[in-house]
Amino acid sequence: MIRAVTALLYLAERKIEEAIARGEFDDLPGQGRPLALDDDALIPEDLRVAYRILKNAGYVPPEVVTLREIAELERLACGDARAARKLSLLKARIDARYYDRALARLGRR
């Protein structure tokens, strides 16, 4: 999988370099100004580039996968004790991850 992603990134880089050489990016609107990117202020600065690359490749952080599972279980859990237990476990995992990150950012862990 990593080889395939590396190959795609290499191919994309080559195509971009060829387009630059042909002048296809000259005189674009906003040239020379910073891009308006998604708001990722809650992602630690040292992880933002990695998360963006993963997001662009179709991958998401584990927390997002867990949040999606929670949403699906909430939809299905009506009266199902097993689903309700799993839902509680997933919510506890999310809470623990955010708690750990908050403490780390505050320098307390």
Secondary structure, 3 states (H helix, E strand, C coil): CHHHHHHHHHHHHHHHHHHHHHCCCCCCCCCCCCCCCCCCCCCCHHHHHHHHHHHHCCCCCHHHHHHHHHHHHHHHCCCCHHHHHHHHHHHHHHHHHHHHHHHHHCCCC
